[in-house]
Amino acid sequence: MAATPREVFEALVNGIAEHRYAELADLYAEDCVVEVPFALPEPIRMEGRATLAAHFDPARRMPLEISVDNVRVYETADPEFIVAEWDYHIRVSTTGKELTVANVQLMRVRDGKIVFTRDFHNHAALAAAMS
């Protein structure tokens, strides 16, 4: 039986917190689409599992300690679609800087794989902490 959208979401955020970036692309369908409309300097749209794997790869070398908190998953009338909210508590191990980043993600999961997400993360706060 395929994983539910909630289970796939949990695998994604826990994989990020546990620095299992090499495994994350496997959560996505081959033809997935990921949109990050508030990315700076311009919105990002990534298509395909290979693109996601390349996107996650540099994160493996980032000096971040991440924990997940305040997770709320809202199921909808569409069994493939969820809305999730959560906070990442992040510590930059090289500087000791700490921050909390609130997140919202719209996610569609089909046959246990992510086919679409629209991600609302504060990448500017993370970039500032890394500088």
N, C-alpha and C positions, 0 to 999 in steps of 0.2 A: 504494500500500500504506500502511495506517495506521501511525502511529508506535507503537513498542512501549511498554509501561509504563516501562521504564528510560529510554527516550528522552524521554518526556513528563516524567518526574521530573527529568531533567537539564535540560530546558528550563525547568522551573519554578524550580529553585534557582539556575540561572545567570541567569535573568531577574530574580530578586530581587537577586542580587549586582550585576547590571549596571543596576539601577534602571529596568528596562523594565516598570514596574507597569501602564502602560496596555495592554500586550499580554497580561498574565497571565490575565485572565478568558477569553481565547480558547482557553486550554488546557483549559477545563472544558466539560462537556456542559451544555446548557440546563437540565436538571433535576438538576444535581449536588447533592450533600450534603457539607458539610464540618463535621466535629465537632471541637471543641477542648475536651476534657473537663476539662482542668486550668486553663482560663482563670480569671482572677480578675476580679471577685469571684464569678463563677459560670460554669459551663460555657456554651460558645457552640455553637449549631447554625445554620449558614447554609444556605439552600436556594436554588438557582438561580444561573445565571451573572450575572444583573444584580446580585444581592446581593453576589457575589464582586467584581464590578467596583467597586461602592461601597465595599467593604471595603478593596480595594487602593488606591483613589484617594488617601486621606490620606498613605499611605506615600511618595508621590512628593515630598512636601514635608518629609520627615524628614531631618535632617542626618546621615545615616548612610553610612559607608563599610563595605561588607560583602565579605568573601571567604568562600569555601566550602572546607572541608578535611575530611579523614578520611571521605570518602564510602564507604559500604558499602551495596550494594543486594542484597537477598536475594529471589531468585525463588522462587515456591512451586509446588505441584502445579497450582494454578489459574493458567492463563496470563494472566489479566487482573489478577492481584493480586500486589503486591510489598510488601516491608517495607524501608524505607530508614532509615539512620542517617547523620548528618553533623554537623559543627560549623560554626557561623557565627562568624567572627572579626569583631567589630564595633568600629568607632571612631566616636564621636560627634564630628563635625567642629567643632561649636561649643564643645565643652568639652575635647576631647582624651581624654575617658574611653574606656577600652578594655575589652572583655569578650569572653569566648568563651561561646557558648550551644550546648549539645548538643541535638540534635533527633532525634526518631523519628517516622516517618510511615507509616501503613498506607494504601496507595493502590490503588484499582481503576480501571483504564483500559479503556474499551470503544470500539472503532472510533477509536482515537487520541485520545480525549477523557477527561478525568478525570470519573468519575461519582461517586466517593466517596473521601474521605480522613478519617482520624482522626489528628489532629496533636497531638503531644506536644512543646511548645516551652516554654521558660522565659520567658514574657512578663513576669513580675515582675522578673527581672533586667534586662531591657531597659528597663522603666519606671523602675527605680531609676537606671540609667545616664543616662536622659534628664532626670532631675530635678536 
